[in-house]
Amino acid sequence: MKMQKQTPIPQALERKYPEPVVLITTADGRGRTNIMSVGWYSIVSSEPWMFLVAIDSGAFTYDLIRKTREFNVAFPDETMAGAVLLAGTVHGHQRDKLQETGLRTQPAIQIKPPLIMDAVANFECRLVKILKPGDCPLLIGEIVAAHVRRKAGAHRLYTIAPNYRLEGVRPHRPGKVARG
Ligand SMILES: Cc1cc2nc3c(=O)[nH]c(=O)nc-3n(C[C@H](O)[C@H](O)[C@H](O)COP(=O)(O)O)c2cc1C
């Protein structure tokens, strides 16, 4: 018996979970900030370190990154599901979403977008390239500074099922990862 059954792509993709979610903060340079949720993201280079984030061209975040060429990638923890849903379901053109989430921020070192103070980690990025292989632009940013929360042990927030079902996922403890 064949173990694999051919399936329509959207149905097969329902098996992709858990999927990480990150928060992208941006700033227009005149004090206006924004925050957006992104699930389609990956590390794509180690020398130098780079992130890739897929951001729809209709997002306010896309406009801001194209203009300023800067963004911050924050890893939310399990307490931030409400903020992730707000950042990920409302456009920031007319609303101050970052303030509405109630998330605390602190200044970044190299870029204008703020860090999320209570996030598991933050990565300041400078835009290197925008690729358009399909219907969603891919933005590649070089990580120019990274920060971690002093208190370790936080459960990172993941999307665990369709329709934005979000839950905390327990990480390996740093230093405890088995090496082969
Ligand atoms: C869990 C989650 C993951 C998301 N992932 C993406 C993504 O990878 N790319 C994207 O363009 N939009 C994604 N979205 C939707 C955007 O966050 C949403 O369109 C947001 O309102 C855009 O904000 P902005 O217009 O203020 O930039 C996601 C939303 C949620 C809740």
The ligand as an SDF file (V2000), in Angstrom:
LIG
                    3D

 31 33  0  0  0  0  0  0  0  0999 V2000
   -0.5990   34.6730   12.8110 C   0  0  0  0  0  0  0  0  0  0  0  0
   -0.5940   35.5820   11.6090 C   0  0  0  0  0  0  0  0  0  0  0  0
    0.3560   35.4040   10.6140 C   0  0  0  0  0  0  0  0  0  0  0  0
    0.3680   36.2560    9.4840 C   0  0  0  0  0  0  0  0  0  0  0  0
    1.3310   36.0660    8.5190 N   0  0  0  0  0  0  0  0  0  0  0  0
    1.4150   36.9330    7.4760 C   0  0  0  0  0  0  0  0  0  0  0  0
    2.4780   36.8180    6.5380 C   0  0  0  0  0  0  0  0  0  0  0  0
    3.3460   35.9490    6.6170 O   0  0  0  0  0  0  0  0  0  0  0  0
    2.5300   37.7310    5.5150 N   0  0  0  0  0  0  0  0  0  0  0  0
    1.5960   38.7230    5.3810 C   0  0  0  0  0  0  0  0  0  0  0  0
    1.6830   39.5190    4.4130 O   0  0  0  0  0  0  0  0  0  0  0  0
    0.5660   38.8460    6.2500 N   0  0  0  0  0  0  0  0  0  0  0  0
    0.4670   37.9980    7.3120 C   0  0  0  0  0  0  0  0  0  0  0  0
   -0.5310   38.1340    8.2460 N   0  0  0  0  0  0  0  0  0  0  0  0
   -1.5250   39.1990    8.0470 C   0  0  0  0  0  0  0  0  0  0  0  0
   -0.9710   40.6060    8.3660 C   0  0  0  0  0  0  0  0  0  0  0  0
   -0.3590   40.6100    9.6440 O   0  0  0  0  0  0  0  0  0  0  0  0
   -2.1390   41.6330    8.2850 C   0  0  0  0  0  0  0  0  0  0  0  0
   -2.5130   41.7900    6.9360 O   0  0  0  0  0  0  0  0  0  0  0  0
   -1.8130   42.9840    8.9300 C   0  0  0  0  0  0  0  0  0  0  0  0
   -3.0400   43.6300    9.1770 O   0  0  0  0  0  0  0  0  0  0  0  0
   -0.9260   43.8960    8.1030 C   0  0  0  0  0  0  0  0  0  0  0  0
   -0.6850   45.0360    8.8800 O   0  0  0  0  0  0  0  0  0  0  0  0
   -0.2170   46.4420    8.2770 P   0  0  0  0  0  0  0  0  0  0  0  0
   -1.1140   46.7750    7.1010 O   0  0  0  0  0  0  0  0  0  0  0  0
   -0.4080   47.4080    9.4310 O   0  0  0  0  0  0  0  0  0  0  0  0
    1.2060   46.3120    7.8990 O   0  0  0  0  0  0  0  0  0  0  0  0
   -0.5880   37.2950    9.3590 C   0  0  0  0  0  0  0  0  0  0  0  0
   -1.5400   37.4640   10.3750 C   0  0  0  0  0  0  0  0  0  0  0  0
   -1.5460   36.6250   11.4940 C   0  0  0  0  0  0  0  0  0  0  0  0
   -2.5620   36.8550   12.5900 C   0  0  0  0  0  0  0  0  0  0  0  0
  1  2  1  0
  2  3  1  0
  2 30  2  0
  3  4  2  0
  4  5  1  0
  4 28  1  0
  5  6  2  0
  6  7  1  0
  6 13  1  0
  7  8  2  0
  7  9  1  0
  9 10  1  0
 10 11  2  0
 10 12  1  0
 12 13  2  0
 13 14  1  0
 14 15  1  0
 14 28  1  0
 15 16  1  0
 16 17  1  0
 16 18  1  0
 18 19  1  0
 18 20  1  0
 20 21  1  0
 20 22  1  0
 22 23  1  0
 23 24  1  0
 24 25  2  0
 24 26  1  0
 24 27  1  0
 28 29  2  0
 29 30  1  0
 30 31  1  0
M  END
$$$$
